[in-house]
Every structure is written in C-alpha cells, then in structure tokens.
Amino acid sequence: MSLFKNLYYHLVYALRGVRVFALVGGSGTGKSFRAKLVAEKYGIEMIIDDGLLIRDQKILAGRSAKKEKGILAAIGTALFADDKHAESVRQILSKQPFKRILVIGTSEKMVRKIAKRLQLPHLSKILQIEDVASREEITAAIRSRNSEGKHIIPVPALEVKRNYPHIFLDSMKIFFKRRFQPLKSGNIIEKTVVRPEYTSRGSVSISEAALTQMVIHCVQEFDSSMAVEKVIVDRERMDYGLEVVLNIPLRGQAAAPMYELQEYIAKNIESFTGIILREVNVTIGRVSKRSRQTGNE
C-alpha cells in the first residue's frame, strides 16, 4: 500500500478519535458468540471477525474465512493477507462513521496484525475471552467445536444465507435483559451457526503438508536465520505430535531460544487451527557457518 494511503487512513481515524478494542481467545472458545454482547457493553459500532466487517448485525465488506476450503487459506483470510481483500475493507471502513471497533482473534499478535493490515490505530483495550465467559461456558464451546465442527458468525441467518449458503447450518436467537429494563426487540441478538468448508465431519483435519508449511512459517517468523530441514507429523486420532529438525547458524547461544521456539510453534498452530498438539519436539540437525538469509514479512 502506498505511503499516501497509509497516511490518509491514519489521519481519518485520528480526526475521528477512533478507539480499537480486541477480544482474544483460543479457537472455539466462543469469541464470535459473545462479540455482540461485548460491543453492546462498550458502545462499539463495528466488528472485525474472521475476514468480515460487520455493523448492526450486517456484513458490510470482506469475505468469510469459514468459506475457504483449506485451513491455511482460512488463516490468510482472517488475517487479511490478500491485498485486495484488505483494501476493500479499508475503503468501507474509512467511509463509515464510527468511534469504536472490535477486532476478534485467537491471540494478541493476531489482532495487532489485523489492525495493522487494516491501518487501524493501535489497540486501546484488549479483552480476554475469560473476561466475558465463564470456564464452564468456554469448555462447552470448545466441546461443541471439536465434536460437531460448529462455528458462529455474529450476524442473522439471512445475511449468511445470502452470502454463504453452502456453509449455513442453523440460526439462534439470544435474549438478554439489561438491568432495570424490560425485554424488547432491541435485546434480541440473532447469530448463525455454520460449518466451514475446511472442516470434515465436524472435526478439524489438517494434512501433513499443511502442518509442515505452518511450522516453516512459525520458525521463519521467530528467527529468520533458522531453516527447517524436516518436519515429522505423528497423528493419533484428534491430536498431533510434531518433530521439527532445524538447520541453525553457528553462533554462541544458538540453542538458547529452542524452548521459546517450541512454545511459539505450539501456541500459534493450536490458536490458528484449533487442533490439539500432544507434543512439539525441536532438535538441531545441522549447524551452518553462515546464517540463512530470508526475507522478513
């Protein structure tokens, strides 16, 4: 994106005094289910969720990550990695009158990346799913995701059927009552239950090639001087084990960040995909005298 457009978007939001909120939680913990309630509580007009721009329970722009056929494509859509996708949402956002926007993601890093891709201001408040849902509610949401493959889009069924009829499953209405106020039509929130095209029989299944590419991406993002020589995937039913063999540069403390890298790979893959990693083992297969040169994002 050109420097002029970058400055334009920043100026527009600065003049409006726009504040950016974020709701963060692992895959399947019920973020989209509670998005509208969070928006009501904090007076938020706009929601960014899984590649979509939503206002007043209507899809204004973007495309749903849940329509993608592959998990990697779904991640890219949720992150607005495609320039045309990101720019189409930026343009609509710049024309919409709003003061507050909610960005939903599986990690703080993800929501910050989304905000950056959409040229939004820095995050002013980050909410964790645990702040808005009980442990029992989160557990029930994860169980539903893992056993039935059901996802929520925080817009009415009519909106989803119009745009994504192939993934539509059901609709639900949630009634909530503000303190000291009677129940009325404005207190009814409709959400849509969908089954993404990248899920199979309700469970998330990812090929070894896709997992390998995700591991390579995580390693390059963690330290671009490292190279992945081999990834061995060991799958047992619904959980996975990963053996990652690295080629690292010859330097004094080369092994120091290995434990951090191990956690980084596990956290990112589980957050983005919803699969369960039984273990992630990182070993050094080769030490090179020269650092591997790769381009940073």
N, C-alpha and C positions, 0 to 999 in steps of 0.2 A: 504494500500500500504506500502511496506517495506521502511525502512529508506534509504536503498541503492538506490532504485529507485527514491525516493524523492530528494536525493542529486544529483543524476545523471541528472534529468530534470533541476533542478535549475542551475547546472554547465553548461549544454549545452546552456541554454538561456543567462546566464551571459556572457559566452565567445563570444556569437554572438552579444551581445548588443541589445537583443530584447526589443522592446517597446510595451506595451499593451494599446490600445485605447478602449473606450467604447462608445456606442450610447445607450442612455437611453430614454425611453418614455413609456407612458401607452399603454395598449393593444389596437391594432387597429389604432394607430396614424401614421402609415406609416414608421416605422423604416426599415423594410426589403425592402420597396420600394426605400428608399434612401441610402441603405447600400453601393452599388457600387459607387455612386457619392461621398460619404464620403471617401471611400477607394481611389478613384482617387485623391481627393483633398490632402490627407495626405500621399500618397505613400504607402498605406497599401496593402500587398500582400495576407493576409489570413483573412477569416471572419468566426466567430463562430455565428451561428444563429439557434435557435430552435433545438438544438441537432445535427446540421450538421457542418462539417468542409468544407469550400468552398474556392477554389482558381481558379482564372481566369474563373469564372462562371461554375466551375465543382465541383461536390461533391466528395471529397477525402475520407471522412470517416464519421462515425456516423450514426444516424438514425433520421428521422424527427419526431418531437413531433406532427406534424399535422396528422400523420398516426395513432396515438393512438386512441382507441375507447372511453376512458374516460378522463375527464379533469384532474383528479389527476395524471393519468399515463402520460399525456402530460406534466404536470408541472415537474414531475420527470425526464422525458427525456430531457427537455430543460435545467434542472439543472445538467444533467449528474450524477444523483443519483445512477444509476446502475454501479457497479464497472467495469464490462466487457465493457460496453459502453464507460465509461470514459477512461479506459486503452487503448482501441483500437484507440481512438482519440489521446491520449498522444503519443503512439508509432509512429503514422504517423507524428504528429507534430514534434517530435524530429528528424525525418529523412528529413524533408522539409527545404530547405534553405530559410529563410525569416528573415526580420528585424522588421517588424511591423505586428500586428494582431489586428483585430477589434472584440470586443465581444459585442453582442447585447442583451439587456434585458429590462425588464419593470421597474427596479429600480436599484439604485446603489448597494444595498445589493445583488441583484440577480447577477449582473455582477461580483461583487467581489467573490461571492460564486462559480460561473462558473470558474473564473480564478484560484481559489484555487483548485477546483476539477481537473483541467487540469494541475496543477502545473506550471502555467504561472507566470511571475514576477508580482509585484504589478502594478496596473493601473497607467499609466503616464499621461493620459488625458481623461477626461470624457466629452462627448458632450451630451447635452440635445436635444430632437427632435425639440424643439423650436429654437435651434441654426441653424438648417438646413432646416426647413419648416415653412411656414407662418401659422398664426392662421387659415386662410381660408382653407389651404391645409390639416391641421390636422383635422379640423371639417369635411371636405369632406371624409377623410379616415375613421374616426370613423363612419360616417353615412353609408358608404358602408359596413363596418364590421357588424354593428348592423342590417342593413336591409337585406343584401344579404349573410352574412356569408363568404365573400370572403377574403382570406389571400394571401399574396405574398411570394414566395420563390425566392431569388435573383440569380437564375440560369436559363438557357434556358429550354424551354419546353421539349426538347429531354432528358435532364438529369432527369427531374421529371417523364416523361412517362416511362423511363427505370426502375426507382427505385420505384415509387409510382403511378402506372397508375390509381388506383381506386379513387384518390383524385384530379386528374387533371381536370381543367375546361377550361382554355384558356391560351394563351400566349400574351405578349405585347412587343413591341419594343419602347424604349425611345431614341430619338435623342437629343444629346446635343452638343453644339459647344463651344469649348474653345475660349477665346478671341484671336483675330488676327489669328485664324487658320481655314481653310476651313473644311467643314463636310467631314468625311471619314469613312471607315468601323470601325475603332477603336473607333469612337464616338457613336457607336450604342450599347446600352445595352439591352439585352433581359431578361425579367422576366416572371415568370409563376404564373398564378392565380390558386389557389387551394381552395377546400372546405374540411376542416378537417373532419375526421370521427366522432369526438366528437360533431360537431355542428348539429343542427336539423332545417331544413328548413331555414337555413341562420342565425338563432339566437342561442345564447349560452343558453342552458338549463341545469341546474345542480340539481341533486336530493338533498333532504334534508339530506340524509345520507352523501353525499359527502361534502356538506357545513359544516355539523357538524364536520367531520373529519378535515377539513381545519381550523375551529375555534379552535379545540383542539390543533392542531399543532401550531397555532399562539400564543395561550396562553402559551403553554409549552416553546416555543422559547422566549417569552417575559419574563416569570418568572416561572421557573420550580417548584417553591414551591406552585403554584396555581393549582387547579384542576377544570375542567369543570363538573358541575353537570347536566346541562341541556342546550340545545340549541333549541330555538323555531324559526322556519322559517316561515315568513309571506310573501307570494309572491303575487304581483299584476302585472299581465302581464309581462313586461320585467324588473321590478325592485323587489328588495327583502328587507325585514326588518328582522333584527336578534335580538333576545333577548337571552343574554348569562348570565346564572346563575353560579356563582363561589363558590367554597369552598376555603377559604383562611386561611393562618396560623395566629395565634394570635400574633400580634406584634404592636409596637407603631404607625407606619404610614402605616398600611395595605391599607387604602383607597387612599393614595396619588397618586399612579400611575394609578388609574382607568381610568382617562380621556386619559392618554397616551396609555393605552391598547386599549381603544375604537378606537382611531385613528389608532393604529397599525393594528388591525384586519381589519378595513375598507380599509386601504391603500393596504395591502397585498392581500386581496381577490379580490379587484377590479383590481389591477395591474396584477395578475396572471390569472384571468378568463375573464375579460372584461365585467362581469355583473355589473349592477348598484345597489348599496346598498342605499336604501331610508333612512335607519337609522340603527344604531348599538347601542343597549342599554345593558350596562353591570351592573349587580346587584350582591350583595353579598347574597348568600343563606344561607351559614353556615360559622362559624369561628371555626377552629380547634386549639387545643392547640399545636399540633405537626405539623411541616411543612411536606408537601407531598414530598416524595423523588422520583425524576425521573432522568433518565439519560440524560445528555446533549448530543447534537449531536457532 
